[in-house]
């Protein structure tokens, strides 16, 4: 059973660019530390202060091991410090979801015209 950690961020809407920079830094750190980065998402239309991050692991135990590696990774610590100093993350919530593996990463299929 694989899981996905669904992180909901309340962000300062005037610092969306800083949140995007923070998210982009995770693009190399998370995979290096053992997480399967599904993606980070920043507000575009509608609500302007909510962002998301999705990170998958083989199990909750694997997620905990990944988090331990993050704590010892210099780049990860620097990125956490960046977010603390800039204060663009106002609140963070984590929900753990069980993946339905057959539904993950399914690319679009071109419609066939008749």
Buried (B, 14 or more C-beta within 10 A) or exposed (E): EBBBBBBEBBBBBEBBEBBBBBBEBBEEBBEEBBBBBBEBBBBEEEEEBBBBBBBBBBEEEBBEBBBEBBEEBEBBEEBBEBBEEBEBBEEEEEEEEEBEEEEEEEEEEEEEEE
